């Protein structure tokens, strides 16, 4: 996973959040009734972890030996998270601290089938003004970028700036799809090197844009659709690839596995791997995340990752 390009930084646009993770000892399918949205469930074992798409992606990039630079907004309760990021030696020069609100929080409940319900409070990320531009950053030191869920206007601005600067980027709109204007989504997608969505997000995106799934997949050089335990599909201009998930040694917690996948994908692309091989790295990074509770508690060395990657490909 070495290479000269890895010496440059990877810009990560995305949320910092405190994840409140809980377990529902049952099955959502048995307690959620059709057309009834007055739902009350009792969950247990609440734990609070460092999380957020941006934070999780950066954590996994550091494990993979990369140099992530995080760009987002946080609130008055950022102190503990700041210490954690500084301990990891993650570049936080692009983080704006707001004195008027709390840092974003996610409330995540997982059932016994590993289905999840998530409620996300963006907090300072949406409520506080900050520079939405990366003009003050040294763009010559950025080799790749990922634009993951954050304030929509900031995501669109940075997408445009990455295009102008010639920085290839992954567009990863996630749960923000519903709040984008159609025109903004089209701008960000058409300039992206990679568009990545899960199955639910794909359905939401085609509905939002009013186009077919086939047309959506042809709007970018590489379209990636993740399918959880079934792996992912990669659609290019010429062909479609399927990449299997890596079987976990234990199934502890799926929270954050998508962010880990994106880090593995970025690491592969940043080091000149093919899109298929980069997705294989993403699949393995996701599995490491699944094997531990929380989103930033798993660990591996680069040698351990390489050995397991080789074994999973054999």
C-alpha positions as CSV (number, residue, x, y, z in Angstrom):
1,X,0.0,0.0,0.0
2,X,3.0,2.3,-0.5
3,X,3.7,4.6,-3.4
4,X,4.5,8.1,-4.0
5,X,0.9,9.4,-4.3
6,X,0.2,8.2,-0.7
7,X,2.5,11.0,0.6
8,X,-0.2,13.5,-0.4
9,X,-3.3,14.1,1.7
10,X,-6.8,12.8,1.2
11,X,-9.4,15.5,1.8
12,X,-12.4,14.2,3.8
13,X,-15.5,16.3,3.8
14,X,-17.9,14.8,6.3
15,X,-19.5,15.0,9.7
16,X,-17.9,14.6,13.1
17,X,-20.5,13.2,15.5
18,X,-21.0,11.4,18.7
19,X,-22.6,8.0,18.1
20,X,-25.2,6.8,20.6
21,X,-25.4,3.1,19.8
22,X,-28.1,0.9,21.2
23,X,-29.4,-2.7,20.8
24,X,-33.0,-3.7,20.3
25,X,-33.4,-7.3,21.5
26,X,-36.0,-8.2,18.9
27,X,-36.9,-7.7,15.2
28,X,-38.1,-4.4,13.7
29,X,-40.2,-6.4,11.3
30,X,-42.3,-7.8,14.2
31,X,-43.0,-4.5,15.9
32,X,-43.3,-1.9,13.2
33,X,-46.8,-2.0,11.7
34,X,-47.6,-0.8,8.1
35,X,-48.9,2.8,8.0
36,X,-48.4,3.3,11.7
37,X,-45.7,5.8,12.5
38,X,-46.3,6.2,16.2
39,X,-43.5,3.9,17.3
40,X,-42.0,3.4,20.8
41,X,-39.2,0.8,21.3
42,X,-37.1,0.0,24.3
43,X,-33.4,-0.3,23.5
44,X,-30.6,-1.3,25.8
45,X,-26.8,-1.1,26.3
46,X,-26.3,2.5,25.1
47,X,-22.7,3.3,24.4
48,X,-21.3,6.6,23.1
49,X,-18.6,6.5,20.6
50,X,-16.5,8.9,18.4
51,X,-18.2,8.8,15.1
52,X,-19.6,10.7,12.1
53,X,-18.9,9.8,8.5
54,X,-15.9,12.1,8.2
55,X,-14.3,11.0,11.5
56,X,-14.8,7.3,10.7
57,X,-13.3,7.6,7.3
58,X,-10.3,9.4,8.6
59,X,-9.8,6.8,11.4
60,X,-9.7,4.0,8.9
61,X,-7.5,6.0,6.5
62,X,-4.9,6.4,9.3
63,X,-5.0,2.6,10.0
64,X,-4.3,2.1,6.3
65,X,-1.3,4.5,6.4
66,X,-2.8,7.5,4.6
67,X,-2.8,11.2,5.6
68,X,-6.4,12.4,5.9
69,X,-7.4,16.0,6.2
70,X,-10.8,16.5,7.8
71,X,-13.1,19.4,6.8
72,X,-16.3,20.1,8.8
73,X,-17.9,22.0,11.7
74,X,-18.1,21.0,15.3
75,X,-19.7,22.4,18.5
76,X,-18.9,23.3,22.0
77,X,-18.5,19.7,23.2
78,X,-15.7,18.9,20.7
79,X,-12.9,18.8,23.3
80,X,-12.8,15.0,23.9
81,X,-13.1,14.3,20.1
82,X,-10.3,16.9,19.4
83,X,-8.0,15.0,21.8
84,X,-8.8,11.8,20.0
85,X,-8.0,13.2,16.6
86,X,-4.8,14.8,17.8
87,X,-3.8,11.5,19.3
88,X,-4.3,9.9,15.9
89,X,-2.3,12.6,14.2
90,X,-5.2,13.5,11.9
91,X,-5.0,16.9,10.2
92,X,-7.9,19.1,11.7
93,X,-6.9,22.4,10.3
94,X,-10.1,22.3,8.2
95,X,-12.4,22.0,11.3
96,X,-14.4,25.0,12.4
97,X,-15.4,25.2,16.0
98,X,-18.8,26.8,16.6
99,X,-19.7,28.4,19.9
100,X,-23.5,28.3,19.4
101,X,-24.4,24.7,19.2
102,X,-23.4,21.1,20.1
103,X,-21.5,18.7,17.8
104,X,-23.6,16.5,15.6
105,X,-25.0,13.3,17.2
106,X,-26.4,10.1,15.8
107,X,-28.8,7.8,17.7
108,X,-28.5,4.3,16.2
109,X,-30.6,1.3,17.2
110,X,-29.7,-2.2,15.8
111,X,-32.1,-5.2,15.9
112,X,-31.2,-8.9,16.1
113,X,-31.2,-9.1,12.3
114,X,-28.5,-6.3,12.1
115,X,-31.1,-3.9,10.7
116,X,-30.6,-0.3,11.8
117,X,-32.7,2.8,12.5
118,X,-30.7,6.0,12.8
119,X,-31.7,9.5,13.8
120,X,-29.2,12.2,13.1
121,X,-29.0,15.6,14.7
122,X,-26.5,17.7,12.6
123,X,-26.1,20.3,15.4
124,X,-23.3,22.8,14.6
125,X,-22.8,21.3,11.2
126,X,-25.9,22.9,9.9
127,X,-26.5,25.7,12.4
128,X,-23.2,27.6,12.3
129,X,-21.7,29.5,9.5
130,X,-18.2,28.8,8.4
131,X,-16.2,29.1,5.2
132,X,-17.7,26.6,2.8
133,X,-14.6,26.9,0.6
134,X,-11.3,25.0,0.6
135,X,-9.5,27.9,-0.9
136,X,-7.4,28.4,2.2
137,X,-6.1,24.8,2.0
138,X,-3.1,23.8,0.0
139,X,-4.8,22.0,-2.9
140,X,-1.5,21.0,-4.4
141,X,-1.0,18.7,-1.4
142,X,-4.4,16.9,-2.0
143,X,-4.4,13.8,-4.2
144,X,-8.0,12.6,-3.6
145,X,-11.1,13.8,-1.9
146,X,-14.3,12.3,-0.6
147,X,-17.4,14.4,-0.2
148,X,-19.5,12.5,2.3
149,X,-22.6,13.7,4.3
150,X,-22.1,17.2,5.7
151,X,-23.9,20.5,5.1
152,X,-25.3,20.2,1.6
153,X,-24.2,23.7,0.4
154,X,-20.7,23.0,1.6
155,X,-20.6,19.7,-0.2
156,X,-21.7,21.3,-3.5
157,X,-19.2,24.2,-3.1
158,X,-16.3,21.8,-2.5
159,X,-17.3,19.6,-5.3
160,X,-17.0,22.6,-7.7
161,X,-13.7,23.6,-6.2
162,X,-12.3,20.1,-6.5
163,X,-13.3,20.1,-10.2
164,X,-11.6,23.4,-10.8
165,X,-8.5,22.3,-9.0
166,X,-8.3,18.9,-10.8
167,X,-8.8,16.9,-7.6
168,X,-10.6,13.6,-8.3
169,X,-13.3,13.0,-5.8
170,X,-15.8,10.4,-4.6
171,X,-19.3,11.8,-4.2
172,X,-21.0,10.0,-1.3
173,X,-24.2,12.0,-0.4
174,X,-25.7,9.3,1.9
175,X,-28.5,10.5,4.1
176,X,-28.3,14.0,2.7
177,X,-29.8,13.1,-0.7
178,X,-33.3,14.1,0.4
179,X,-32.4,17.7,1.2
180,X,-30.4,18.5,-1.9
181,X,-31.8,20.4,-4.8
182,X,-32.0,18.3,-8.0
183,X,-29.7,20.7,-9.9
184,X,-27.0,20.6,-7.2
185,X,-27.0,16.8,-7.1
186,X,-26.5,16.8,-10.9
187,X,-23.6,19.2,-10.7
188,X,-21.8,17.2,-8.0
189,X,-22.4,13.8,-9.7
190,X,-21.3,14.8,-13.2
191,X,-18.0,16.1,-11.9
192,X,-17.2,13.1,-9.7
193,X,-14.8,10.4,-10.5
194,X,-16.8,7.9,-8.3
195,X,-20.4,7.9,-7.1
196,X,-21.1,5.6,-4.2
197,X,-24.5,4.7,-2.8
198,X,-26.2,1.8,-1.0
199,X,-29.3,0.2,-2.4
200,X,-31.7,2.4,-0.4
201,X,-29.8,5.5,-1.4
202,X,-29.8,4.5,-5.1
203,X,-33.6,4.2,-5.1
204,X,-33.9,7.6,-3.4
205,X,-31.5,9.2,-5.8
206,X,-33.2,8.0,-9.0
207,X,-36.5,9.2,-7.5
208,X,-35.0,12.6,-6.7
209,X,-33.5,13.0,-10.2
210,X,-36.3,11.4,-12.1
211,X,-34.1,9.1,-14.1
212,X,-33.5,5.4,-14.4
213,X,-30.9,3.5,-12.4
214,X,-29.1,2.6,-15.6
215,X,-28.8,6.3,-16.6
216,X,-27.6,7.2,-13.1
217,X,-24.8,4.5,-13.2
218,X,-23.5,6.0,-16.5
219,X,-23.2,9.5,-15.3
220,X,-19.8,8.9,-13.7
221,X,-16.7,6.9,-14.7
222,X,-17.2,4.6,-11.7
223,X,-20.5,3.9,-10.0
224,X,-20.4,1.7,-6.9
225,X,-23.5,0.3,-5.2
226,X,-23.0,-1.4,-1.9
227,X,-25.1,-4.4,-0.9
228,X,-24.1,-5.1,2.7
229,X,-23.1,-8.7,3.3
230,X,-23.5,-9.4,-0.4
231,X,-20.6,-7.1,-1.3
232,X,-20.9,-4.4,-4.0
233,X,-21.3,-3.8,-7.7
234,X,-19.1,-1.6,-9.8
235,X,-20.4,-0.2,-13.0
236,X,-18.1,1.4,-15.5
237,X,-18.6,2.7,-19.1
238,X,-17.6,-0.7,-20.4
239,X,-18.6,-3.4,-17.9
240,X,-19.9,-4.4,-14.5
241,X,-17.8,-6.0,-11.7
242,X,-19.0,-7.8,-8.6
243,X,-16.9,-7.7,-5.4
244,X,-17.8,-10.1,-2.6
245,X,-17.9,-9.1,1.1
246,X,-15.2,-10.5,3.3
247,X,-16.6,-12.9,5.9
248,X,-16.1,-11.5,9.4
249,X,-14.6,-13.6,12.2
250,X,-17.4,-12.3,14.4
251,X,-20.4,-10.1,13.8
252,X,-20.3,-7.4,16.6
253,X,-21.6,-4.1,15.2
254,X,-22.3,-3.0,11.6
255,X,-22.2,0.7,12.5
256,X,-19.6,2.5,10.5
257,X,-18.8,-0.3,8.2
258,X,-19.8,1.8,5.2
259,X,-17.3,4.5,6.2
260,X,-14.6,1.9,6.6
261,X,-15.4,0.6,3.1
262,X,-14.9,4.1,1.7
263,X,-11.6,4.5,3.4
264,X,-10.3,1.2,1.9
265,X,-11.6,2.3,-1.5
266,X,-9.8,5.7,-1.2
267,X,-6.6,4.1,-0.1
268,X,-6.6,1.8,-3.1
269,X,-7.4,4.6,-5.5
270,X,-4.7,6.8,-3.9
271,X,-2.2,4.1,-4.5
272,X,-3.0,3.4,-8.1
273,X,-5.1,0.2,-7.6
274,X,-7.8,-0.7,-10.1
275,X,-11.3,0.1,-9.1
276,X,-12.0,-3.6,-8.4
277,X,-9.0,-4.1,-6.3
278,X,-9.7,-0.8,-4.4
279,X,-13.2,-2.1,-3.6
280,X,-11.7,-5.4,-2.3
281,X,-9.7,-3.2,0.1
282,X,-12.9,-1.5,1.0
283,X,-14.6,-4.8,1.7
284,X,-11.9,-5.9,4.0
285,X,-11.8,-2.6,5.9
286,X,-15.5,-2.8,6.4
287,X,-15.2,-6.3,7.8
288,X,-12.6,-5.1,10.4
289,X,-15.1,-2.5,11.5
290,X,-18.0,-5.1,11.8
291,X,-15.8,-7.3,14.0
292,X,-15.7,-4.7,16.8
293,X,-18.3,-2.6,18.6
294,X,-18.1,1.2,17.8
295,X,-16.8,2.8,14.7
296,X,-13.3,3.7,15.8
297,X,-12.2,0.8,18.1
298,X,-11.1,-1.8,15.6
299,X,-7.4,-1.9,14.6
300,X,-4.9,-3.6,12.3
301,X,-1.4,-3.0,11.0
302,X,-0.7,-2.6,7.3
303,X,1.0,-5.9,7.2
304,X,-2.0,-7.7,8.9
305,X,-4.3,-6.0,6.4
306,X,-2.1,-7.0,3.4
307,X,-1.9,-10.6,4.6
308,X,-5.7,-10.9,5.1
309,X,-6.4,-9.2,1.8
310,X,-4.2,-11.7,0.0
311,X,-5.8,-14.6,1.8
312,X,-9.3,-13.4,1.0
313,X,-8.5,-13.0,-2.7
314,X,-7.0,-16.5,-3.0
